[in-house]
Amino acid sequence: MNTHSDRFRAPSIPKSAMPLSTAALLISSLTTLLTWFVLWQLALAMAGVTEEQVAVSLEKKMYWSAMLARVSDLPWFAWLVLAVLALVPLLLFFPTVKAILQARQARTALQFENLIAARVATANSSNFSWYAIGYSVFVVLFFGGIWFVIAKDIAVGNTFFKLDLMWEKASLVVSAFLTNVFIFMVAQVFILIWGLLIALARMVPGAAGQPIRLLATLYTDAFRGLPSVITIYLIGFGLPLTGFPILGDLPPVWYAIFALTLTYGAYVAEVYRAGIESIHPSQMMAARSLGLNFTQTMRFVIVPQAIRRIIPPLLNDFIGLQKDTALVNVIGTIDAFNQSRILASNNFNLSTVTIVAILFVLITIPQARLVDRLLEKDASKTRGAK
Amino acid sequence: MSFLEINNVVKRFGSLDVLRGINLSVEEHQVVCLIGPSGCGKSTLLRCINGLEPISGGEIRILGDRVSGAGVDVDRLRRDVGIVFQSFNLFPHMTVLENICLAPRQVLKLSKEEAESRAIELLRRVQLEQKAKAFPDQLSGGQQQRVAIARALAMQPMLMLLDEITSALDPELVAEVLDLVRDLAAEGMTMLLATHEMGFAKEVSSKVCFLYQGVVHEEGSPERIFGDPTEDRTRGFLKSIIEAGRM
């Protein structure tokens, strides 16, 4: 008969950790060399050396003397920064050396048939190896990025990140960005109300509600399918042409708000609906059993719970909306993007558009963190022992 | 005229007949227990009485007034008939106090002060006044169910329907809820309850009905149903309960 001891008669011997730790050593070394190469290029770029000058010095076979003479002019703090950066890749050798030591320890333990010690050392060694490799990848990508920006006489850097131009035009672009902020702030309020109305219209109960449900469904289908740039274009240019009173002579910003509300109202209506449908039917039953009617049940029991659940997807849609405010340039509104494009063509440089890009990213990050905090606060309030 | 009359009530879900002609009456201040195997229709019957499920046939009357069928003011009916569920169904985004005050304020249009003083009184009665500001998820199952009972009582119903209110509770929490129901019975509250707590049913009820496959298979005093049931099905059911060690 088979016993358990039969099955474990041959314990597994750990594989040697040497190859992996050697690979880690190789990768760390290459990473360090690449880093130093990029830093050298960076020093040259900072000293204002052009590709042409490099080519000439190579031709005259005096590359090092010429280049060292140039970089020696750099101020001391530039050297300090470069030196600190040059030390960064050396940190990779801490895990690498540990990996190799552990791999050797594993080999020794195996010679003394100490299986358990060998396994522990092997596991440690491979952990340290992967640690070194993972950080190497990060360092390579980071310095690769720097190289990309400074290559070809700082081609990318001068096209997108011309700091003096950015600094000079920042206030113009930022004040134009207030138009974007105004558009999405107002639109968000409208969208919250309009989206809820559409969502509730899609859920009106009974056979009598059929036509209302149908209308609401048609609306969401149409405006989710329509690209928002087309909606903005049609409304922004079309409504003034109709000559309707009030509706025909609003400032362009309000057409943008109107168009974005129509588009994003359709998205947000679906988010609301999903949130409302995610509330368990027993909540509806409990509220109705207390004598609350359908409207009261929705208002006090279902919608408040649904809103807590839909805040994260709602933020998603709002970030989409905020980015889409850049589309209002098609109807000639001077928003941040339009302003920066004008500046870009006046200065033959895209750096002013980079400012807009940075502004859009900067406004979304605090919102995401705020929502996280709100949800956490609400969760800790309603849950757990008190 | 009985307080509650259920005449030949039928309930179908598609092709499934859940209630197949239920006849039952409850007198004022009576406590009637519904017992029977799972799926026999106990919960469905309670929901039909409260108007949460429309019935497919027959009629339900309270004090002679027909409360089933088209045109009945179900919101009004539910004001008079409270129901407590197996899974508590408290509103998780509201405090205990808000849970209890919601219906009195919105349906009975009581002022905030009136509703709160009524709620505090009820919380004192279910011995949870110190939990007024807590949220449901911060309470034990037994405490949540006591709040659910207080919430139903806040509407001052004429009839209470209790749907297996201890089935979702840990055994050590059952007693605190049953004690409360016992008190209500002693005060003369008219109650109709579906339960698996046979010992409790025996002790508290004025009448026990054994439901089987959507009809009242046997009914009588608790002494007779538990002591000397006449029907084979009833005997079989009670035998399996005893074998399971639940009585």
Interface residues (C-beta under 8 A of the other chain):
Chain A: S282 Q283 M285 A286 A287 R288 S289 L290 G291 L292 N293 Q296 F300 V301 P304 Q305 R308 K381 T382 R383 G384 A385 K386
Chain B: N50 L52 V74 D75 R76 R78 R79 G82 I83 F85 S87 N89 L90 F91 P92 H93 L102 A103 Q106 V107 A134 F135 P136 D137 Q138 R151 A152 M155
